[in-house]
Each structure stands twice: as C-alpha cells, then as structure tokens.
Amino acid sequence: MKKIFTACLGTETNTFASIPTGLGLFEETCLFRKGSYGDKVPMFGAPLDVWRKRSEAKGWQVVESLCAFAQPAGKTVKKVYEAFRDEIIADLKAAMPVDAVFLSMHGAMVAEGYDDCESDLLAHVRKVVGPDVPVGVEFDLHCNIGEGTMRDATALVLFKEYPHVDVSDRADDLFNVMEGAIEGRTKPVMATWDCRMIGVFHTTRQPMRGFVDKLMAMEGKDGVLSLSVAHGFPWSDIKEMSSRIIAITDGDKEKAEKIAKELGQEFFAMREATQPPYVTLEAAMARVSSHNLPKPMVLADVSDNAGGGAASDSTFILKALLDGKVKDAAIAMFWDPGAVKLAFEVGEGAELDIRLGGKLGPQSGAPVDARARVLKLEKDVFIQFGGARKGTSPIGDAAALQIEGVTVIVNSTRSQCHSLDCFTKLGVDPSTKKVVVVKSMQHFHAAYAPIASEVVYVAAPGALVPDWSLLPYTKADKTQWPFVANPHA
C-alpha cells in the first residue's frame, strides 16, 4: 500500500502592510490538524480534502498534518512560522517512510528572517524524504517562485483562474501528475521562464482568458503534463518577485524549457493589454451619478482588499457615497470589531452614533462619524468562496447598518468580499441596489458580475493602490516592466 503525506501552510504577505501575521491570525482564519476541518473546508485546505479522497479511492494510506492559513497581512512572526514548519517536519518524520508528499501553500509567504518561506519548508521536507520521493506542491497563482522551490519540488501546479474558482480542480491536476510519478509511469521534469514583469492579470478578460485556455488545451498532449502562469505578488518586496511560466513535461527537460520560454514571451507581449481598466475615485463617482440601469453598478474597492493584506476599513468610497447623497447603495465589508460590538449592544432595529472605519492609519482614511440604524445582526458567520467545489471563509460576527442611503456590512474577522453571502447572510439583496461596493480586487467577480450592469475597478487611495511607482521597494528587481519598457531587449 502506498502512503502519502499532506500538509498546508501559507499566507499571502504584503511586506508593506502594518498588520503583523501572528498565531492569532492563523487561529482566526484557518488552523486545523490531522483533517479536523470537517465540512468547513477552508480554501487552502481544499487540496488536502481532494488528495485524501483521491488517495483513499486508490486504496492508499493518507497521513494529514497541519492545515494552517492566515488572512493576508504583513510579515509572519518568525517564531510562529518556525513552529508550524517544525510541526510539519516532525509529523513527516513520524510518518516515514512515505511514497509522496503533497503540500498546499500560497507561494508568497514572507516571515521575519525568511523572504521565501515556501523554499525553506521544501528544503526541510527534501532533507527528510531524500532525493527520490516525489514532492508535489500547489500554489496560488499570486506567487513569487524561488530557486529552492524549483529545486526541491517534483511538480508545481498553480491556480489558473483569477478569481480563484479552480483550487480543487488544480489539486486534481497535481494529483494526476504525481500519481504517474508515484507509480513510475511518468517522470515529471520542470522548467521556468522569468517574464521580468509585474502586474495584475484578470483571467475573466481577454487576452488573458484566451491565453489560459491555450495552456489548458496543451496539457496532456505531446508529453506536456502541466502548464502554469505565476502572476507574481507585487506587494511583496523580495528579490523573487516577478511573473513566470512553469512547464512540466514527462522526462523532457529541453522541451519544458522551450515551452516555458515561448509561452513566457507570448505572455510578456500581452503585458499592456492585460492590465485592468482602473478608474479614479472621482471618475467612478461621476459614473455612479449617471447610472440609471436596472442592474446595480458594482464598484471594486481594489485598494482596500483584505485578501492582499489591506485593513479593509478604508472610508474613501463610503465618504464619497455619503457626500454625493447616493441612495440605494450597499458596501461590504468593513473590518471594525468595535463597531460590530456596539451594534450588538443596542440590538436590531436600534439606532446609534458610530465612528466607522479609518482605524489602521493614513491608508484607511479618516473615520466616518454617523447615525446608524442596525438592520441585522449575525454571529459566527461563514461565507462561501470558489467555483463548483466551494470552500468557506470566516467573517466573524457581523452587522448590517443603514447610514443615510448606504447599507454597510461590518464584520469582526477581516476578510475580503468573496461572495453574495457577505450581503445575503445579513438580510441584504445586493441585486436590488443601485450601487454595490465590494472591498475586493477580483475574487468578487464570479459572484457579482452576473448581477451587475457593469463592474468598475476603482483605484481609490489605500494599502493596495495599484501603482507600483508608489511602493518603496528595496529588494525587488526594478529592472523589470513596467519600471523598464523592455527588460528582455
């Protein structure tokens, strides 16, 4: 009987964020051991669930270790990362010998003293299992891939979709690649090509949609086992920060290198056309004032996306809506545990004077002082996220508040607005609103685009403002696009 070992450890680190990633943030977001997550499968734990079911269907033994993931924020506290890493390694040593290791990680985790946590963990894993045991890794596509990862992983498969509706599908893909290696039918070899560019690449829009479809059509043919696009994570100030192509072939290194380079050059050539159509806050408000379609206009507050390490408490768009006397608007979600607590104190139907948001510093704007009516209260709320095979994400206790013409969803556990659940679980139907604001960069899209007359990406001020020239990089390579027009020349 084959024995496989699985674990999950990760977060997406915004090295410019002021919120530290400590043990409490993992406990609040996702911290389970030995498969104890039950039916509340977290997003980054979903691969473990897939790998367990696929393995058990083959009659293989599965040893599950840690499943730990934190809502994106600043650098992970050193002792927290080391404790989690060492726990996984201790479990692996206890499980030896194993026939394969499967790891779910983000690919952009930075801790104090460790700019590339993924490569560090993989080095420890490889030291335990030796050079011959297959080690498979699934990353978020917003990853910065280090040399150690390429050296010590047997197969690296990334999410293909942004928004990430394919986490479980890619876990299946990795299992397929690893299954062949475990059974000796295939020999995965990897190559990567550095595109020397940074950006934001929505797979819901052309030409990115067509490019991803092309990669998927190439897989499984002519010895190509897997193809991935690493978008990179620009808010991580490390030397590995860049976008890349990863190609896995069956025993043909030269072919993998050739495909990675050709696809990388094609991706680089699309760099201008792939960037999102961001608008200023002023331009967005002008569009709101003229909006008269039956479906809501959806505004994405991309700069305050908790999924990229922002506080999710900036008030710039809320203040603009209030100043503009906009009616029939809704916004989700404000991370403000104090406001939630006060709302629970007075109860549903009551009114209170409240100071909302603007608490984490200049990037959050000034607090909004207002009279609010409590519409709905819910405790211990979970929202769904993903495609057909959904995971869950906690948002804590939550309140729906009415402030003039704007319905505001406030929650106690920081999270981005993934799904309609952010509103509907608080009794609000976003499809009936004139304007819907979501604090998210792109993960909202799968749920909100179908109810929207149009989606507007608003580059308001905030911790994730999509202007790389404003970021004080000290380690990242600034000889890549867009800092340099053509770094490949």
Beta strands, then each sheet from edge to edge (+ up, - down):
strand 1: 3-10
strand 2: 30-33
strand 3: 61-69
strand 4: 100-104
strand 5: 135-139
strand 6: 155-158
strand 7: 188-194
strand 8: 224-230
strand 9: 244-250
strand 10: 297-301
strand 11: 329-335
strand 12: 351-356
strand 13: 368-385
strand 14: 391-403
strand 15: 406-411
strand 16: 435-438
strand 17: 454-458
sheet 1: 2+ 3- 1- 4- 5- 6-
sheet 2: 7+ 9- 8+
sheet 3: 12+ 13- 14+ 15- 11- 16- 10- 17-
end
